């Protein structure tokens, strides 16, 4: 995964008023923490951060007080209506270090013939991977699965260098039979009237 560089400034003002001023300047307040160091409050360019966060588990390179830091997003707070980023928590990582992250699960293939539906019990898997080689997603084949079949976390082949960090017996995907809806009282009465 490529590293994205972002310009950073250390914040000295705190509180709601300061955060609003930062957002009006099209920047995002954030906190960088990890490895036992004191948290550093920063401002990040709003548009560049929004573009960077389109990639799941993106690796971001920051320059904080003249020192380079590698971070991954840990928590992103968005405005409930506008969708803009309000605040971001960034976790410091080192090259070669293992981190726990959630990766997306995608299904491919056709289910067995019949009125079956694929249900995502889990949309993501918790995996441990090297910070500089975090997989974006994992693809699972559901070809030929029939109603009642399920895929457990331990059954999914993970990308090289990744190991499962969550419950290995957790159901990730399952196939259920489509159920016909019960006719409403009006539909039942109309059907009886048509028969008479």
Secondary structure by P-SEA (a helix, b strand, c coil): cbbbbbbbbbbccccaaaaaaaaaacbbbbbbbccccccccccccaaaaaaaacccbbbbbbbcccbbbbbcccccccccccccccbbbbbbbcccbbbbbbbbbbbbccccccbbbbbccccbbbbbccccccccbbbbbcccccccccccccccccccccccccccccccbbbbccccccccaaaaaaaaaaac
